[in-house]
């Protein structure tokens, strides 16, 4: 099946921040509880070492909490690790909650575009569960900006265009209903818009299905890399890693110089 870039509600500037934040909170909660990103740890460690940095600039952070479990392992390797959360639509309350859970997290309250990261934000750029939001020309711009500034980058997706992944997204409203009471910080509005007015499970279902259809395969990631001007100055890698019953797809790159 070819990649299909359908409409996602969470991408729209007019979409209510409250509902978008509840949706990203759910994704981050699930990522932590399932320890989804732990298998990518060797890739992160390698990129940090090869780039001689202890700072991670997380782009399109969403709810910001999905890195908490991964961070527990990272600080065992290097206690000096710092993670800076950024997003085009910053979830201020979620960022604050994440920072309250681990002292090495920081955040930017102003919007940060992954295609044009401020020069003062230097370190390993990461994108978790967000690269599929960008159409090919914009996805190339993200890679191009990393090459232009000689900053390492790691992109990780937890879904793909496969029947198991699409089925998991199809039944995601049930997961939302089951997990919502355990998501922190507690919010009465979250309960309201999940159970009484079920906007969160409905929009999560649609955006989840579309996310799978939008996800770049490793072959398509290679095609994006080939379009980056000066891309030969970077060492690139793509792959697919088992994570629980599913797979993580990743794209990484760092400057050779």
Helices and strands as residue ranges (DSSP letters): G 9-11, H 17-33, G 38-40, H 41-50, E 55-59, H 68-77, E 82-85, H 92-101, E 105-107, E 124-128, G 131-133, H 136-149, E 153-157, H 163-170, H 172-179, G 180-182, H 188-191, I 192-196, H 199-214, H 218-226, G 231-233, E 234-243, E 246-255
